[in-house]
Amino acid sequence: MSLLALVMILVPEAENLHLQSCSEVQRETPPQFSLSKACALSLKTTVANSRRLATFYHCELLARRKNGLAFNFNPQLRSCRVYGCPDTEDSETFLPDPGYDYYSRYLRTDKLTNYTCVPNVGMFHLHKHRLNYTMAFEVCLKEGSTLADVTSEVRTNGLSRLIEKEGIHEVYVGMDDMAEEGRFVSAGGAPLNCVEYRAWAPREPRVLNEANDCVVLNTRREWRVVNCGLKLPFLCELVMGNTNRSITNVTMCHSLPTMRRKLECWEETKKLHPQERKNGQCPKDFQFYQQGNVSEMNNNSYIGK
């Protein structure tokens, strides 16, 4: 059974997945950022920081240019803070701040707990137990991931350092030539010949042996082709969320002139967009302000910092 057929069985919504042409790969747009947490400012180290961006879209554009995985935006301060790694659901690096909303490329922050961030690249889960390639592929799919993409220098080098740090010599990654001998494709169906970067070890890829269809990454930052039946550790990459979202009233509320009007706006937003606000409620710290203590909120030293 091909891996594409396996994906169709395990993930029915992937019915449109197919071997892509290079033109399709080039037309792909990176996943959008989605609201992850409202009224919260991350204390993570930034990879870019600007106080001159007036709109959400300009902040998002900066995050894309810097390959950020998350960002904070405060329209009143025109403040945009871009992060190389996203915060997890139970992160202690958030500061309650009604001026900022936090956006991430990942829709489910609760899924990030078991993953390691490679800054400006993605979130990865190293499985140290050994499985053959097909079973490893299946495990990744079931946790909302794919076998890791290594088709760039920054990815190959970053992931090689990750497995070396964990004491693993080599792992299965998302590349094989099962569909057509000698034509390597990523776990998502993108042909290797669409990119210029290569990291083959000397005398690789070995394609004369038809059983050698699956690619591993080693600690020497090299790719090797091995028998897919070998049981090896493997590296999953969390799939970034790609949602058709528009700018909601959550951000629009911040442009209102007074705190009282902002609070009223947030209340209306929660009624109109319960699903979007489900994971983005203002922290409990702010709930008592909704009972008339707006002046205290205005005097809080951390507001708008």
N, C-alpha and C positions, 0 to 999 in steps of 0.2 A: 504494500500500500504506500502511495506517495505521501509526503508530508502535507501537501495541499489537500489531499483527500482526508487526511487525519484532521486537519483544521476544520474542514467542512462538517465533520461529524461532531467534534468537540465544541465548535463555536458556530452555530447555525447562522448567526448574523453576519458571518464572514463570507457570505455567498458571492460577493463581488470580488473576492481576493483572487488574483491570477498572476501569472508571470508577466511582469511589466516590461514595456518597451522603455528605451532610454528617454524618449520624449515625455512619457508619462512620469518618469522619475523626476525629470527636470521641472515639470509643471506642478509637482506636489508642493503644497504650502505647509509650513510647520504648524503644529497644533496651536490653537489660540489659547490665550490666558483666560481663566475663568475665576469668578469671585470665589475665594476659598474661606475668607474670614473677614467679617465687617468690623469696623471700629477697633482695629488692632494694628500695631506697629511692630514689625520684626526688629530684633536687635542683632540679627546676623550681620556679618561683615558684608558690605556692599561691593559689587564689581563696577558700579556706576552710580553716581549721585548728582542729581540736577535740581535746582530750584528755579528753573526758567521754563518749565513745560506746562502750558495752560490746560491741555486736554488729556484725557485718558489715552487717546490714540497716539499722541506724541510720546507719552510715557511707554506705551506698549512697543512702539517702534524702537525706542532706545533699548528696551529689554531684548528685543529680537536682535538688534545689531550687536549687542554684547553677549549674545547667547545665554541670556539669563534664564533661570528656571522659575523665578518668581519675582514679584515686585510689589512695592507699596506706592499708593498714589494719594496725594492730598491736593485737590484742585484749588482750595483757598490759598495755600502756600505755594502753589505751582511746584510742589515737591514730588520728585520721582526717585525712588530708591530701588535699585535693581540688585538681585541676589543670585549668586552662582549656584546655590543649593536651596531647595524648599524647606520649610518647617514641617515637622511631623504633627500629627493630631495632638499628641501629649507634650508638645514642645513647651519649654519654659522660657523661650526666647521672645515671646510676645508680650508687649506692653499695651494695656488698654488705652486706646486713643481714638476718640470719636471723629477726628479729622482725617484719619487714614483708613483705607480699605486695602486688604491684602489679596493679591491675585497670584495664581499658580498655573503652571502648565498641567498639573495633576488634579483631576477632579476629586479624588478620594484621598484625603490626607491620612486617613486611618490605615491605608495600605502602605504607607511609607515606612512604618516602624521597623520592619525587618530588612529594609533596603539601605545600601550604602551609597552616598552621593559621590559621584565623580564630578567636580565642579564644572559648570557650563556644558556638561555632556548629558547626564541623566542619572537615574536611580537604578541600582543593580543589586541583585540577590545572589550571592555565591552559595551554591549547594555543594557541600563537601562530600556528601554520600554519592556513590558511583552508580550511574545508570547508563544504558546504551543511548544512542543519539535520539531515537524515536521516543523513548520513554522520557528523556530529559525535555524534549520538545513539548510533550504532553503535560508534564509538570508545570512548565512555564506558562502554557496556555491557561491551565486551570487557575493560576494565581493572577491572571490578567496581564501576563507578560509574554515576551518572546525571547528566544535565545538571543544573546547580545549581538548587536551590530558592531563590527570592527572595521568598517570600510573607510576609515580615515586615520591619519597619523595620530591625532589627539585621542581618538578612541582606543586604538591599539596600544599606545603608550600608557594611557591612564588605566586601562583595564589590566594590562600586564603588571603594572605596579600594584594594583589592587590584589591580584591573586598571589603575587610574591609576598606581600605583607601578611597574607593569611597562610603562608607556608604551602601553597599548592603550586605544583610545577606546570601543569597544563589543564585546560578546561575546554569542554565543548562550547562553541559559539555559533551564532546564527548564520552559517554559510554551508552550502552543500551543492553537489552536482547530480543529485538523484534523478532529476527530471530528464537531463540530457548530459551524457558523459562529456566532461571537459567544460561545460557551461555552468559556472558557479553562480548561485543566486543567494541573496540574503534570506533570512527567515520570513520576511515580508514579501518576497517575490521579486526584489529588485536585482537585475543582473549585475554582476561584478564588472562587466565591461563598460558600464555606464560611468565608472569612476576611474581616475588615473592612479590612485594610491594602491600600492601593493606592499605586502610584508611577508612574502613567501620565504621560508627557510631555504638554504642551499639545496638544489636538486628537487625543489617543490614547484608546482604541485605534481604529485605522482598520480597520473590518471590511467596508467596502463592496467592496473589491477582494478577491475570493476567493483570490487568490494570496498575500495578506498574512495568513499564519496563524501565524507564528513570532515569538517575543518575544526581544528583545535588551535587555541592561542596559548603560547607558552611564556615563561618569565623572561625569555630573551627577546620579547616583542616580535615574535615570528609566528606565522601561520604554517600549520602542517596539515596534510590530508591523511586521515586514518580510516581504518575499518569501522563502519558505523555500529558494528556489534560490540565494539569494545566498551567496557563500563568505565566511565570516567566522571570526575566532578564536572559541573556545568554552571554557566553563568546566565541568569535571567535578567532581562531589562524590562522595567515597568513601562507599559504603554502609556504614553501621554494622552490626556483627555483631549478630544477634539469635538467641541460642542458648538452648535449654531446659537451663539448668544448675542444679544445686543446690550448696549449700556442701559442698565436698569435704573430705577429711581434710587437705588442704594447710593450710587455715586451722585446722582442729581441732587440728592438731599444736602450734600455738603456745600453746595453753592448758595444755599439760602442764607440770608444775612444774620439771623439771630438763632441762638441755641434752642429757644422754645419752638421756633418754626421747624428746625431740623428734627427735633424729637417728634413733633406731630407728623412730619413727613415720613420718618422711619416707621412710625406706628401704622400709617397708611400703607407703606411698602410691604410690611409684614402681612397685611390682609390681602394685598393684591398679588403678591408673589411668595406664597408660603413655601414652595419647593425651593426657590432660589435662596430664600432666607433661612432655610432649615439648618444649614451649617454655617450661617453667617450672622447669627443674632449678635446684637451688642452684648458684651460680657455682663455678667450679673453685677459687677461692680457699679454699673451705670443705672441699674434698675430703679434705685431710690431717687435718682434725679427726675424720673418721670412723675414723681409725686409732688412736684412744685419746687424742688430744690435746684432750680436752674442756675441761680446765682452762684451756688457752691461749685457747680460744674465750670462756670466761666472763670472762677478763681483758681482752679486746679493748676498747679505748676506744670504738669506734664502735658496738658492739652496743647496740641499743635506743635509739639517739639519735633 
